[in-house]
Amino acid sequence: MTIQTGSDTQGETQGTTVTVSQVVSKSLKETWKLIVSKEGNEALLGKGGIIGDKGDEWHSEEGTFGVIRSYHPLEQIRFYWYAAEGAPKTVVEVVLSADGEGTLITISHQRVPAYFDQTKLANRWQAAIDNIVAL
């Protein structure tokens, strides 16, 4: 798990990036299949959250919501993530890559405001990976 802070070209803070990654013992195809299942969708987005096509909105029963921004089978999903109504827009990117016979899953939560609990977010995304692996 890493927590990084970035800034834009004018030196203004873009926010923090929280990244978690883990190599899992499942193949890339198996891992992707789990992520796009109903249970995998909910592991990432929260109960009731459904990953659709680019531009589709999603809502979870937890109150988080957003829009799917990018969907590339077997490679990557990117979505806007709002913690609650009125919260700032952040971006979550899930990237898969083959790692030997397993798969490296990397989740990066970008544009995280400084006042967000970054450790809590990192734990949330690690739990998402753990839940996907347990499926």
Number of C-alpha atoms within 10 A of each C-alpha: 15 11 15 10 15 14 12 9 8 6 8 9 14 16 19 20 22 23 22 22 19 14 17 19 15 17 17 22 16 13 23 20 14 20 25 19 15 14 19 25 20 21 23 24 24 20 17 15 24 22 24 16 14 15 13 13 17 20 19 15 12 13 13 18 21 23 20 21 18 16 18 11 12 18 15 17 22 21 26 21 23 18 16 13 9 7 11 13 17 19 19 24 19 21 18 21 17 17 15 11 11 17 22 20 22 21 26 21 25 23 20 21 18 12 7 12 10 18 13 10 16 22 14 15 26 20 15 21 23 14 17 23 15 9 12
